[in-house]
């Protein structure tokens, strides 16, 4: 089960290339994101461009809007009990997977970076995973979203995770053409010491 709310940009205002002031489930820390429909066209990703499979694509994706840097944050409290609860985490028996489809426009180097930072009960960072950005070369010089994933043990003592989605405009122009979709954070019991 995805621990993130609205990791697919489907909920709340949006659907065009116009920036929004709020994103359901996320805190806008910087900039002005846009939740763009795959049907907008005008150079933005379409259903014909590489990206999530149709069953996981939905109708919209995240972009950096028109800000040089846009940042979205979501804080997740880890389960207190059960197979992936605190006792299992502290025994080293829980693994996490973070994934997202990240990309950009044509040969431009605008991009998106996804990170997850695990924190202990006092809010002190205890582990970090960073995905992206996906370069123009990695996209084959075309408009595309490429899947990036990381998996590791949840560090003992972790009680929360901060997920940060950052879009950076690398060149000139108005649009921040860093894109992201299908963002997820999942936990699973590893059955033994990770």
VEXMAR-963015 format. One record per atom (N, C-alpha, C): residue number from 1; x, y, z. Coordinates in steps of 0.2 Angstrom, whole numbers. Example, Ala and Ser with C-alpha at 12.3 -4.5 7.8 and 13.67 -1.06 7.14 Angstrom:
 lodren     u     v     w
      1    66   -28    39
      1    62   -22    39
      1    66   -16    39
      2    64   -11    35
      2    68    -5    36
      2    64     0    39
END
This chain:
 lodren     u     v     w
      1     4    -6     0
      1     0     0     0
      1     4     6     0
      2     3    11    -4
      2     7    17    -5
      2     5    21     1
      3    10    23     5
      3     9    28    11
      3     8    35     9
      4     9    37     3
      4     8    44     1
      4     1    45    -1
      5    -1    51     0
      5    -7    54    -2
      5    -6    57    -9
      6   -10    56   -14
      6   -10    59   -20
      6    -3    59   -23
      7     0    53   -23
      7     6    52   -27
      7     6    52   -34
      8     0    52   -37
      8    -1    52   -44
      8    -4    59   -47
      9    -4    64   -43
      9    -7    71   -45
      9   -14    71   -47
     10   -18    66   -45
     10   -25    65   -48
     10   -30    69   -44
     11   -28    71   -38
     11   -33    74   -34
     11   -32    82   -33
     12   -37    86   -32
     12   -37    93   -31
     12   -37    97   -37
     13   -35   103   -37
     13   -35   108   -42
     13   -30   106   -47
     14   -31   108   -54
     14   -26   107   -59
     14   -29   104   -65
     15   -25   101   -69
     15   -27    99   -76
     15   -25   103   -82
     16   -22   109   -80
     16   -20   113   -86
     16   -12   114   -84
     17    -9   118   -88
     17    -2   120   -87
     17    -2   126   -82
     18    -7   129   -80
     18    -7   134   -75
     18    -5   132   -68
     19    -1   136   -65
     19     1   134   -58
     19    -5   134   -53
     20    -4   130   -48
     20    -9   130   -42
     20    -6   132   -36
     21   -10   134   -31
     21    -7   137   -25
     21    -7   131   -20
     22   -11   126   -21
     22   -11   120   -16
     22   -11   114   -20
     23    -8   108   -17
     23    -8   102   -20
     23   -11    97   -14
     24   -16    94   -16
     24   -20    89   -11
     24   -14    84    -8
     25   -14    84    -1
     25    -9    79     2
     25    -2    81     3
     26     0    87    -1
     26     7    89    -1
     26     7    96     2
     27    12    98     5
     27    13   105     7
     27    18   108     2
     28    16   114    -1
     28    20   118    -6
     28    25   122    -2
     29    31   120    -2
     29    36   123     2
     29    39   129    -2
     30    39   128    -9
     30    43   133   -13
     30    40   133   -20
     31    39   139   -23
     31    37   139   -30
     31    30   138   -31
     32    28   137   -37
     32    21   136   -39
     32    20   130   -44
     33    19   124   -41
     33    18   118   -45
     33    12   119   -50
     34    12   114   -55
     34     6   113   -59
     34     5   106   -60
     35    -1   104   -60
     35    -4    97   -61
     35    -7    97   -67
     36    -3    94   -72
     36    -4    95   -79
     36    -7    89   -82
     37   -13    90   -86
     37   -16    84   -89
     37   -12    81   -95
     38   -12    75   -96
     38    -8    72  -101
     38   -11    74  -108
     39   -17    77  -108
     39   -21    79  -114
     39   -19    86  -116
     40   -15    90  -112
     40   -14    97  -113
     40   -10    98  -120
     41    -5    93  -121
     41    -1    94  -127
     41     4   100  -127
     42     5   104  -132
     42     9   109  -132
     42    16   108  -130
     43    19   102  -131
     43    25   100  -129
     43    26    96  -122
     44    20    96  -118
     44    20    93  -112
     44    19    85  -113
     45    21    81  -109
     45    20    74  -110
     45    13    72  -111
     46    12    67  -116
     46     6    65  -118
     46     6    57  -117
     47     0    54  -118
     47     0    47  -117
     47     4    43  -122
     48     6    46  -127
     48    10    43  -132
     48    18    44  -130
     49    20    48  -126
     49    27    48  -123
     49    28    43  -118
     50    35    41  -118
     50    37    36  -113
     50    35    39  -106
     51    32    34  -102
     51    30    36   -95
     51    27    30   -92
     52    23    30   -86
     52    20    25   -83
     52    15    21   -87
     53    15    15   -86
     53    10    11   -90
     53     3    14   -89
     54    -1    13   -95
     54    -8    16   -95
     54   -12    14   -88
     55   -11     8   -85
     55   -15     7   -79
     55   -13    11   -73
     56    -7    14   -73
     56    -4    17   -68
     56    -3    25   -69
     57    -4    27   -75
     57    -3    34   -78
     57    -8    39   -75
     58   -14    37   -75
     58   -19    42   -73
     58   -20    47   -79
     59   -23    53   -77
     59   -24    58   -82
     59   -20    64   -81
     60   -16    65   -75
     60   -12    71   -74
     60    -5    69   -71
     61     0    73   -71
     61     7    73   -68
     61     9    79   -65
     62    14    79   -61
     62    16    85   -57
     62    21    88   -62
     63    22    95   -61
     63    27    98   -65
     63    29   104   -60
     64    35   107   -62
     64    37   113   -58
     64    34   120   -59
     65    29   119   -64
     65    25   126   -65
     65    29   131   -69
     66    29   137   -66
     66    33   142   -69
     66    38   145   -64
     67    40   141   -59
     67    45   144   -54
     67    52   140   -56
     68    57   144   -55
     68    64   141   -56
     68    65   135   -51
     69    62   135   -45
     69    63   129   -41
     69    56   128   -37
     70    53   122   -38
     70    47   121   -34
     70    48   115   -30
     71    46   115   -24
     71    46   110   -19
     71    40   108   -16
     72    38   101   -16
     72    33    99   -12
     72    35    94    -7
     73    32    94    -1
     73    34    90     5
     73    28    86     7
     74    29    80     9
     74    24    76    13
     74    27    72    18
     75    24    73    25
     75    27    69    30
     75    22    63    32
     76    25    58    33
     76    22    51    34
     76    24    49    41
     77    19    47    45
     77    20    44    51
     77    20    36    50
     78    25    33    52
     78    26    25    51
     78    21    22    55
     79    19    16    53
     79    14    12    57
     79    17    11    64
     80    13    11    69
     80    15     9    76
     80    15     2    78
     81    11    -2    74
     81    10    -9    76
     81     9   -13    70
     82     9   -20    70
     82     9   -24    65
     82    15   -27    62
     83    15   -30    56
     83    21   -33    53
     83    26   -28    51
     84    24   -22    50
     84    29   -16    48
     84    29   -11    53
     85    27   -12    59
     85    26    -7    65
     85    33    -6    68
     86    33    -2    74
     86    39     0    77
     86    43    -6    79
     87    40   -11    82
     87    44   -17    85
     87    48   -20    79
     88    45   -21    73
     88    48   -24    67
     88    53   -20    65
     89    52   -13    64
     89    57    -8    62
     89    63    -9    66
     90    62    -9    73
     90    68    -9    77
     90    72   -15    77
     91    69   -21    75
     91    72   -27    75
     91    75   -28    68
     92    75   -23    63
     92    78   -23    57
     92    74   -28    52
     93    67   -28    53
     93    63   -33    49
     93    58   -29    44
     94    60   -23    43
     94    55   -19    38
     94    60   -16    33
     95    57   -17    26
     95    61   -14    21
     95    56    -9    18
     96    59    -4    15
     96    55     1    11
     96    57     1     4
     97    52     4     0
     97    53     5    -7
     97    51    12    -9
     98    55    16   -12
     98    52    22   -15
     98    53    22   -22
     99    48    25   -26
     99    48    25   -33
     99    45    31   -36
    100    46    32   -42
    100    43    38   -45
    100    45    38   -52
    101    41    41   -57
    101    43    42   -64
    101    45    49   -64
    102    51    50   -66
    102    54    57   -66
    102    56    59   -73
    103    55    65   -75
    103    57    66   -82
    103    57    74   -84
    104    57    75   -90
    104    58    82   -92
    104    56    83  -100
    105    58    89  -102
    105    56    90  -109
    105    62    90  -114
    106    61    86  -119
    106    65    86  -125
    106    73    86  -122
    107    77    90  -125
    107    84    90  -123
    107    86    95  -118
    108    81    98  -115
    108    82   102  -109
    108    84    98  -103
    109    87   101   -98
    109    90    98   -92
    109    85   100   -86
    110    80   103   -87
    110    75   104   -81
    110    73    97   -79
    111    73    96   -72
    111    71    89   -70
    111    68    89   -63
    112    66    83   -61
    112    63    82   -54
    112    68    77   -50
    113    68    79   -44
    113    72    75   -39
    113    67    72   -33
    114    67    66   -32
    114    63    63   -26
    114    67    61   -21
    115    66    62   -15
    115    70    60    -9
    115    65    58    -3
    116    67    53     0
    116    64    51     7
    116    69    51    12
    117    67    54    18
    117    72    55    23
    117    68    52    29
    118    71    47    32
    118    68    44    38
    118    70    47    44
    119    66    48    49
    119    68    52    55
    119    66    48    61
    120    69    49    67
    120    68    45    73
    120    62    49    77
    121    60    47    83
    121    55    50    86
    121    56    57    88
    122    62    60    88
    122    64    67    90
    122    64    71    83
    123    63    68    77
    123    64    71    71
    123    71    72    68
    124    75    68    71
    124    82    68    69
    124    83    63    63
    125    86    66    57
    125    86    61    51
    125    91    55    53
    126    89    49    50
    126    93    43    52
    126    94    39    45
    127    91    41    39
    127    93    38    33
    127    90    43    27
    128    93    42    21
    128    91    46    16
    128    92    42     9
    129    86    42     5
    129    87    40    -2
    129    85    45    -7
    130    89    46   -12
    130    87    51   -17
    130    87    48   -24
    131    82    50   -28
    131    81    48   -34
    131    81    54   -39
    132    84    53   -45
    132    84    58   -50
    132    89    64   -48
    133    89    69   -52
    133    84    70   -58
    133    87    65   -64
    134    82    64   -69
    134    83    60   -75
    134    86    65   -80
    135    92    64   -83
    135    95    69   -87
    135    92    68   -94
    136    93    73   -99
    136    90    73  -105
    136    93    67  -109
    137   100    65  -108
    137   103    59  -111
    137   100    53  -109
    138    98    53  -102
    138    94    46  -100
    138    87    46  -103
    139    84    51  -105
    139    78    51  -108
    139    79    51  -116
    140    85    50  -118
    140    86    49  -126
    140    84    56  -129
    141    85    62  -126
    141    84    68  -129
    141    77    69  -131
    142    72    66  -127
    142    65    67  -129
    142    61    68  -123
    143    55    71  -124
    143    50    72  -118
    143    48    65  -115
    144    49    63  -109
    144    48    57  -106
    144    48    57   -99
    145    45    52   -96
    145    46    50   -89
    145    49    44   -88
    146    54    43   -84
    146    58    37   -83
    146    57    34   -76
    147    56    28   -75
    147    55    25   -68
    147    62    25   -64
    148    62    27   -58
    148    67    27   -54
    148    65    24   -47
    149    69    19   -44
    149    67    16   -38
    149    73    15   -33
    150    72    14   -27
    150    77    12   -22
    150    73     8   -17
    151    77     3   -14
    151    74    -1    -9
    151    80    -2    -4
    152    78    -2     3
    152    83    -3     8
    152    79    -5    14
    153    83    -6    20
    153    80    -8    26
    153    78    -1    29
    154    72    -1    33
    154    70     5    36
    154    75     5    43
    155    78    11    44
    155    83    11    50
    155    79    10    56
    156    82     6    61
    156    79     5    67
    156    79    12    71
    157    73    13    74
    157    72    19    77
    157    68    24    73
    158    67    23    67
    158    63    27    62
    158    56    27    64
    159    53    33    64
    159    46    34    66
    159    42    38    61
    160    45    41    57
    160    42    45    51
    160    47    45    45
    161    44    48    40
    161    47    49    34
    161    45    55    31
    162    50    59    28
    162    48    65    25
    162    50    64    17
    163    45    65    13
    163    46    64     6
    163    46    71     3
    164    51    72    -1
    164    52    79    -4
    164    53    78   -12
    165    48    82   -15
    165    48    82   -23
    165    50    88   -25
    166    56    89   -28
    166    59    95   -30
    166    60    96   -38
    167    57   101   -41
    167    58   102   -48
    167    62   108   -49
    168    67   107   -54
    168    72   113   -55
    168    72   115   -62
    169    72   121   -64
    169    73   124   -70
    169    80   125   -71
    170    83   121   -76
    170    90   122   -77
    170    92   127   -82
    171    88   129   -87
    171    89   134   -92
    171    85   140   -91
    172    85   144   -97
    172    81   150   -97
    172    74   148   -99
    173    69   152  -100
    173    62   151  -101
    173    58   152   -95
    174    51   151   -96
    174    47   152   -91
    174    45   146   -88
    175    44   140   -91
    175    41   134   -89
    175    47   130   -85
    176    45   127   -79
    176    50   123   -76
    176    47   116   -78
    177    51   113   -83
    177    49   107   -86
    177    52   101   -83
    178    52   101   -76
    178    53    95   -72
    178    47    91   -71
    179    46    85   -73
    179    40    81   -72
    179    40    75   -67
    180    35    73   -64
    180    35    67   -60
    180    28    65   -60
    181    27    58   -59
    181    21    55   -58
    181    22    48   -55
    182    16    45   -52
    182    16    39   -49
    182    22    38   -43
    183    22    43   -39
    183    26    43   -33
    183    24    38   -28
    184    28    34   -25
    184    25    30   -20
    184    31    28   -15
    185    29    27    -9
    185    33    24    -3
    185    29    18     0
    186    32    13     0
    186    29     7     3
    186    34     3     8
    187    31     0    12
    187    34    -4    17
    187    32   -12    17
    188    37   -16    18
    188    36   -23    18
    188    40   -27    24
    189    37   -32    26
    189    41   -36    31
    189    46   -40    28
    190    52   -40    30
    190    57   -44    27
    190    58   -51    29
    191    55   -52    35
    191    55   -59    38
    191    61   -61    41
    192    66   -57    41
    192    73   -58    44
    192    76   -52    45
    193    82   -52    48
    193    86   -46    49
    193    88   -43    42
    194    87   -37    41
    194    88   -34    34
    194    96   -32    34
END
